[in-house]
Amino acid sequence: MSTIAEYTASHRFARISVRKVRPLLDLIRGKYADDALDILKYMPHRGARMVERVLRSAMANAEDRGVRNAGDLVITDARGDGGPMFKRLMPRARGMAYLIRRRSSHIAIGLEDFSTRGDEG
């Protein structure tokens, strides 16, 4: 099996903590793209909307490169990596300040077509 997915899409600098997105990515990894869209559609999380849009983008990239039915592709790569943080100061008592970290993330999804793979491995 190759380590690089055939069709990819990513959302860099997404304004959501990667800790909130990773469980959603774990949920759809290894599933067919259509099934993953159905799962994400009914999830109440804000991160599910972001992951859903990245998945739709990866499917559109596959269709653009000639895949007939992008829903039959398998999600092989679903990554959430931490992005840069906006750092803010919150004033506290007695002249002190606490650091507020507004976290961001990089969401990447890769699709592969296992039906056209011949007699590999």
Sequence and secondary structure as in RCSB ss.txt:
>XXXX:A:sequence
MSTIAEYTASHRFARISVRKVRPLLDLIRGKYADDALDILKYMPHRGARMVERVLRSAMANAEDRGVRNAGDLVI
TDARGDGGPMFKRLMPRARGMAYLIRRRSSHIAIGLEDFSTRGDEG
>XXXX:A:secstr
  SS SEEEEEEEESS HHHHHHHHHHHTTSBHHHHHHHHHT   HHHHHHHHHHHHHHHHHHHTT S GGG EE
EEEEEEE   EEEEEE GGG EEEEEE  EEEEEEEE  SS  S  
